């Protein structure tokens, strides 16, 4: 007949058990948080897709609200001011899957007759086409109509280099900064990401904005819950071994 488990055996499990409970609570919390992020991301994706199918009028600058207006598909007519274009460093998908192209996004002001000037991201050009003379065929003249999606000014992240307006070095869509450096006044607080409408000469290449945001939160949640389950199994095996040894 086995002897009763000594109280010392249970006391020895107190500290590991407490640590396991704390870690288990953290892991379960992380898994639940990922499920909440999944629901939030699905809502954002659904909202972006719905807005991208609309064709509303341009929002007045005074009522512009990124929370409700960003990613709406709009159209605007005017004349492109190529002499005041700005190049923003960026990457774009290349012809080879998984290999990105180094280059620039061409931000060109659109001067309108019935409203403020709007910055237009006309698309991407590789580094070798940085100079406007190298892509002169793409300089559209005369009245044009631009269609695309509204974007807000892009804040500069911690690891994004600071711009150098004197040298024309930009690394994010800083709408007020770019407008000021280009000597523009009465500029709308938003930018239009142009559709993939072919430009003369093929450059800039528009339609670079992707609305299919990655949503991997479900697998992240399963990972955290799986680790939590493994933790319970490891502690159960440890406790069983420890208590079994005390009953020998």
Secondary structure, DSSP 8 states (H G I E B T S, - for coil): ------HHHHHHHHHHHHHHHHHHHHHHHHHHHHHHHHHHHHHHHHHHHHHHT-------GGG--HHHHTT-EEEEEEEEEEEEEEEEEEEEE-SSTT-EEEEEEEEEEEE-SSS-EEEEEEEEEEGGG-SGGGGGGG---SEEEEEEEEE------TTS---BGGGTBB-S--HHHHHHHTT--SEEEEEEEE-S---GGG-SB-----------HHHHHHHHHHHHHHHHHHHHHHHHHHHHHHH-
